């Protein structure tokens, strides 16, 4: 592993014997974004729902707004 590469990141900046992270999603079409801030020593995984879920949420919100206006 080359120091400073994305092969391995560690808290002590040596990039030696670092731990592995594993994750999985529950749907085939999910988009996963993996954020690493090596300077702060943090990492985050964001999962974006598949488009049908977002569409259903928008339809539900439109229904609620229509009902409030009536």
C-alpha positions in Angstrom: 0.0 0.0 0.0 1.4 3.4 -1.0 1.2 6.0 1.7 -1.2 8.8 0.7 -3.1 6.5 -1.7 -6.8 5.5 -1.4 -5.8 1.9 -0.9 -5.6 2.3 2.8 -6.2 5.2 5.3 -5.3 5.1 8.9 -5.5 7.4 11.9 -1.7 7.4 12.3 -1.0 8.3 8.6 1.1 5.2 8.2 -1.5 3.3 6.2 -0.3 0.0 7.6 -2.6 -2.8 8.9 -5.7 -0.7 8.6 -9.1 -2.2 9.3 -11.6 -3.0 6.6 -15.2 -1.7 6.3 -18.0 -3.6 4.8 -21.5 -2.5 4.0 -24.5 -3.6 1.9 -27.7 -2.1 0.7 -31.2 -3.6 0.6 -32.0 -2.8 -3.0 -30.2 -3.2 -6.3 -30.6 0.3 -7.6 -29.5 2.3 -4.6 -26.7 4.8 -5.1 -24.0 4.7 -2.3 -21.7 7.6 -1.7 -18.7 7.0 0.5 -17.2 10.1 2.1 -13.7 10.1 3.7 -12.2 13.1 5.5 -8.7 11.8 6.3 -7.6 15.1 7.9 -10.5 14.9 10.4 -10.4 11.1 10.7 -14.0 10.6 9.8 -15.9 8.6 7.2 -19.6 8.6 6.2 -21.7 6.4 4.0 -24.8 8.0 2.4 -27.4 5.8 0.6 -29.7 7.5 -1.9 -33.0 5.7 -2.3 -34.0 4.4 -5.7 -36.1 6.7 -7.9 -39.4 4.9 -7.3 -39.2 5.6 -3.5 -38.6 9.3 -4.1 -41.5 9.4 -6.6 -43.9 7.8 -4.1 -42.9 10.4 -1.5 -43.6 13.2 -3.9 -47.0 11.8 -4.8 -47.9 11.5 -1.1 -46.7 15.1 -0.5 -48.8 16.4 -3.4 -51.8 14.5 -2.1 -51.4 16.1 1.4 -51.0 19.6 -0.1 -54.1 19.1 -2.2 -56.1 18.0 0.8 -55.0 21.0 2.9 -56.0 23.5 0.1 -59.5 22.0 -0.4 
